[in-house]
Amino acid sequence: MTSPFPLSLQQAIEQLALGNLTSAQLTETALKNIRDTEGEGSLAFTQVYEQWAREQAAASSARRAANKALSPIDGVPISIKDLFDVQGEATTGGSRVLADSPAAAAHAEIVTHLLAAGAVIIGKTNMTEFAYSGLGINPHYGTPANPWDRESRRIPGGSSSGAAVSVSDAMSFGAVGSDTGGSVRIPAAFCGLTGFKPTARRISMAGVLPLSASLDSVGTIAHDVASCVALDAAISGQPLSLTVKDLAAAHFAIPQTLVLDGLDEQVSSAFAAAIAALKQAGAKISEIPLGEISELASINATGGFTALESWAWHKPLIAARADGYDPRVVSRICRGEPLGEKDRVQLVQQRADWQQRISSKVQQYDALLMPTVPFIAPTIAELEADEETYFRVNGAALRNPSVINFLDGCAVSLPCQKSGAAPVGLMVAALPMQDEALMSWALEIERCLKSQDLNL
């Protein structure tokens, strides 16, 4: 079976800089874990760039030997989600219907950024078909199992399912995914990792297969906050400059509308323990109604931006190949068929008004705190067996994270469970373009939780 890297991405950066490790060593370990027949590599990846990765690693080692590293992550194995263009190959988006589509003429901009930073792109990771679910189940390529309680084969979360498992199973040090309604944060929460969804406009979507242009963002998954920030610096071209924060000076808010409903016992107790630890460290935490959150159900009742914009993109493909889609995906895309420009205009107006009202109520706080997902990861089998359960669980998984996408904000999911317990995510969120402050607070919250042995 695979064994975890002893290092986080940030620690790998440090060891490479010291010359204690080489990119070739890291890359060969990652490739070995991907190939492990008892592991999840065949399910976590749709493409493995074995030869290219070795070439990238060799080039990185030569640069470091000449003291010419391109960036801190030069030589670090990174995975990318199967919706980023790689020049010369079709971008399939976790689907079979695009397998024979034209090859990408150029790399996606984030791929270009990664290569310019010297990262070793190890492969493309599996995902929910066309990113249209928070569960990670894929009937075409299979579903990689959550690292926790693997015998039960629990969902990894989605849509960036393979991204999370690639990190948890030592097949990469960090992963780049997408997040339209939680698709980075949900798998991070379920798999005991850290997932950062930045403000969408910070990272280019050029060369990325879209789900909903109004809500899509590119994010990172790694073992900790520092690692997510280091990877974000490479793909954004806008490195975050973190500052030292003091929890005794913090004022956080916990919304009381919807986001705390239906928590299972594990999530409820882990969230309560995390909040108690922050309070013990001196943080002021207020409970606020934030009733506007309850409006999202009616605003998006006909499918919202996701259905409207995905239908516009998929319409010709569905007309030709509907039977090649996952039925649970195509049924949701088709909700957008009756929607038109009038609906778009209304959604844009409603969103702007909602954002303004939310912002006026939360701008005085350093961050919002809530559980990322209200339950621990269920099994793959129980969701595959029953359609009603699938859609109910999917809606519940997306509920809290999607609030931040509609806000156009930034958020990070931090593991907050006790050692040995099922993974639980604590979501820390902020208003648009407050990424630096958010991740500075996240770094301090992470230190606090670790000191309390809540996520070791």
N, C-alpha and C positions, 0 to 999 in steps of 0.2 A: 504494500500500500504506500501511497505518497506520504512523505513526512514534511512538516512545515519548514519553510526557511527559518533559520534562527534569527533572521534579520528583517526589519521593516524596510521599506523603500528608503526612508531617510537614513537608516543605519547602513544600508548598502552603499548609499552615496558617500557616507563618511569612510567606509572601509575601502572603497575604490580610490578615494582621494588619498588615503594613507598608503595605498599600494599593498594592502593586506589581502585583497581579493582582485581577481581579474574579471573582465566581462565574459571571457570564455568560460570561466568556472561557473558563473551565475547562469549563463545561457545553457550550458550543458546540463546543469541541475534542473532547470525549468523544462528542457526538452525531455529529459529522462522521466520527469513526473508526468508530463503530457502523455508519453508513450506507455506508462505503467498500465498493464492490462487489467489490474485490479482497481485502478483509479477511475476518475471521471473525465479524463482528457478527451476521449472520443465523443463525449456528450457536451463538454464545455466549449469545444472549438469546432468551427465549421471549416477553418483553414489553418494549417500549421506551416509557418514559413521556415522550415528546418534549415535549408541551405542558405537562404537569405539572412536568417538570424545569425548563423555562424559567420557569414561575411561581415555583417554589421558589427559583431563582437570583435572580430579580428581588427577591423578598421578602428574601433574604439580603443583597443589595447595599444595600437600603434600611436594613436593620438596622445594617449595618456603617457606612453613611454617618452614621447617628445615634449611632454608638458603642455599639450595643446588641446586639452579637453574642451569640447564645445559648450558644455553646460554642466551643472551638477549631476544631471541624470545621464550623462554620456556613459553608455555601456550597460545601462540597467534594462533588463527585459520587461517590456510592457505589452499588454494585450489591447486590442481595439475591437469594438463591437462591430458586428456584421452589417452595419449600415453606413460605414465610412468607405468612400471610394479608395481603392488601391489601383494605381495605373496598370492597365493591361489585363484586368480581370473583372468579371461581372460582380456587381454589388447585389447580393440576394436578400438581405434584410430578414434572414431566418425563414425564407420561403423557398418553395420549389418553382413557383411560377416565373421567377426572374432568372432561373439558372441559365437560360440560353439568351439572355438579353445582351446587348452590346457591351463590350469591355469598356471600363472607365478610361477616358482619354487622359486623365490626370489624377494625381492624388487629391483627396480631400485636404482642405487647408490644415486641419489638425494633424493629418499624417505628415504633411510637409513640415509642419512645426516640430513634430517629434523627431523626424529625421535630421532636421537642422540642429536639434539639441543633442543628437547622437544617441538617442534611445534605440534599443534593440527591439524592433517590432516582432514579437514572437508568433503572433497569429491573430486570426479573427475569431471572436467569441460568439457562441450561440445566443439566441434571444427569442422572446415571444415573436411570432410572425408579425412583421411590420410594426413591432413595438406596441401592439395594441392589447396589452394586459399587464397587470401588476403581479402576476403569479409566476411567470417564467415557463409555463408548460408549452412544449412545442411538439406537435404530432409528426412533424416531418423529419427532424433531426434528433429527436429524443430530448429528454429533460435531465440535466445534471442534478444530482441530489445535493441538498444542503449538507454542509460539513458536520452539523450537529445531529446526533442520533441517526447516523447514516444507515443503519440497518433498517430503520423505518422508511427511508427514502422520502424525506420531506421536501417540499418545494424550495427552490433557491430564492424565489421572488423574481420579479421581472419589471420591466422587460429585459434589463441587462443581466440576465441569469448567468450565462457563461462568464461574464465579466467578473462577477463576485466569486464564483467557484474557482476561476483561474487564480485569483489572489489567495483565497482560503486554502487551496490545495497546492500552493507553492509552484504553480505553473507560470506565474508572473509575479512581479513585485508590486505592480499597480495596473489598473485597468481604466480605459477611457470608455465611457458609455454615454447614453443619452437619457434625458429626464424630461418627460412631457407632463406627467402627473405623479411622479415619484419613482421613475424607473431606475434611478441610481440609488436613491435613499432606501427604497423597499428591500432590494436584495442585500444591501449593506446591513440593514436592521436584522433581517432574517438570518444572515450568515455571520453575525458577530463582527462586522467590519465597519469602517468609517466611509461614509458616502457624502460627497460635496456637490450640491447643485448650485452653481454660481448664478448671478444675474445673467439672464440669457444673452444680452447684447455683448457681454465681455468676450465671448468665444464665437468665432465664425462658424456658420452652418454650411459654408460652401463645400459642396461635394458630399453632403450628408443626405441620405434618403429620408425624406420628411414624413412625419406623422401629422403634426399640426403646427404650421409655421408660427402661429400666434402664441404657442405654448412651449415649443421645443427648446431645449437647452442641452449643452454638452457638459458632462460632469465627470468626476473622478471617484474611483473606489480604491482604497488602500487600507493598511492596518491602523493608521493613526492620522491625526490632523496634520502633522508636519509633512507626512508623506503625500497627502492629498494636495497640500499647498505647493509642494515641490513639483508635482506632476501638472498641476494647474498652471504654474508659471511657464512650463514648457509649451503647453497647448494654447495658452491665451495670448502670449506675447506681452502680457501685462502682469508681471509678478506682483503678488500681494505683499505689501510691507507690513508685517505684523508688529504690534506693540504689546508691551507687557501690561497685563490687566490685573486688577486686584478685586477679587470677588466681594470684598467688604465694601467696595464702591459700586457694586452692580445693582441694577434694578431690573429684574426680569418680570414677565407677565405670563400667566397661564390662562388661555381662553377657557371659558366655562361652557360655551355652546358647542355641542356636537363632538368635539375632538376627544372628550373623555368618556363618551358613551360606549357601552359594551366592551369594556376592557376585560380580557381574561385575567385569571388570578396571577399568572406569572408576570404579565405586563403591568398590572396594577401595582403589585408589590415592588417590582423593579423601579417603576417610575416614582413611586412614593419614596423609596430609599434614596434615589438620586436627588430628588427635591430636598429631602431632609439633609443630605450631605452638603448641598449648596447653601442651605440656610445655616448649617453649622459653621460653614466657612465664612459666613457674614453676609451673604447675598440677601438682598431684599426681594421678595417674590410676592407679587400681587395677583390676585384672582380677578379677572375682568370678564364681563359678560360677552362682549364681541358678538352680539347677536347677528351681525351681518353675515357670519359664516353660514347661517341657516338659509340664506337667500340663494346660495349657489345651486341647490337642487332645482329650484324653479327656473333660474337663469339658464341652466343647462338641460332642462327637461326634455328638449327635443334632440339632444346629442351634443349641443354646444359646438365650440370651435373644432373639437376633435373629429366629430362626425362630418361636419360641413367641409372641413379642409381635406380630410382623408378621402372622402367621397370624390371630391374634385380631382384628386391625383389618381385615384384607383379606378375611376369610372371606365376608361377604355380597357383596362386590364381585366376587370371583373366581367365586362361584356364578352371578352374572349376566353377567359379561363376561370370563371367563378368556382368551378368544381375542383380546382387545384388548391384553393384556399382552405385554411382551417375554418370550419363552419362557425366556430365561436368568434372568430375574427371578422369574417366577411359579413356576418349578421349585424355586427356593430357598425362597420363602415357604411353599410347600406342604410343606416338610420339617417345618413346625410343626404340621401337622394332627393327628398322633397324640399330641402333647404336651398335658399338662393341668396342673392345679393341683399334683399331686404332683411333677411335674417342676420346676415353678417353685420350690416349697419347697426341693427338693434343690439347685437352682442357686443360690438365695439363700444357703443354708447353705455350699455349697462355695465360693462367691465370698468370703463373709465370712472363712472360714478361710484361704483363699489370700491374701487381702489382708493379713490379720494376719501371716502368715508372711513375705510379701514385705516388708512395712513394717519388720518387726523387723530385716531384713537390710540395708535400704538407707537407713534414717533417719539413719545417721551420715554419709552422703555429701551433698554439695551438689546433685548432680544425677546422673542416669544419662545416658550417651552411647551412641548406636548409630546406624547408618545408618537413615534413614527408610524407604527402600525398597531392596532388595538389587540392583536393576538400573536402568539408564536406561530411558527410555520406549520401548517397542516401537511398531511401526507399528499404525495402526488396522486396516489391511487384513489383517495376519496374525492378529489376534485375531478379526476378523469371519469369517474363512475357516474356522476350526477350533474347534469347541466344547471339545475337550479342552484345547487351548492356552489358550483363554479362561479356563476355570476354574482351570487350574494357575497361570497368571500372576496372576489375581485373588487367589487364596489367598496367593501369595507377596507381593503388594503389600500386603495387609492384615496380614500376619504381625506385623511389629514394632509398627506404630502401635496395633493392637488390644490389645496388652498393657496399654497405658496406660488405655484405656477400661475394661477389666475391673478395673484397679486403682482406677478413679475418680480418676486423677491428672490432672496438667496437663502439657502438652508443647508444644514449638515446634520446627518444622523450619526450619533455616537453610541457605541455599545454601552449599556448601563446595567447589565445583569451581573449577579454574583458569580464568582468563579465556579465553573462546572454546570451552571444553570443554562436553560435554553436562551439563545440570543434574543435580546430586546433592544430596540433603538430608542434613544432620546433625541428628538428633533429640536434643534436650536435654529431659529429663523429670524430674518430681519428684512427690512424694506429694500427696494431696488438700489443697487450700487453701494450697499453698506457691507460689501464682502470683506473688506479688510478688518473692520470692527468685528463683524460676525466671527471670522476665523480666529481673531485674537482672543475673543471671549471663549470660543470653542476650545482653544489650546489650554486655557486656564480651567475650564470646566472638565476637560479630559484629565488634567493633573489632579483635580479634586477627586474625581471618581476613582482614579487609580490609587490614590492615597487612602481611600476608604475601602479598597479591595472590592469595588463594585463591578469592575470589568477586567480583572486580571485573569 
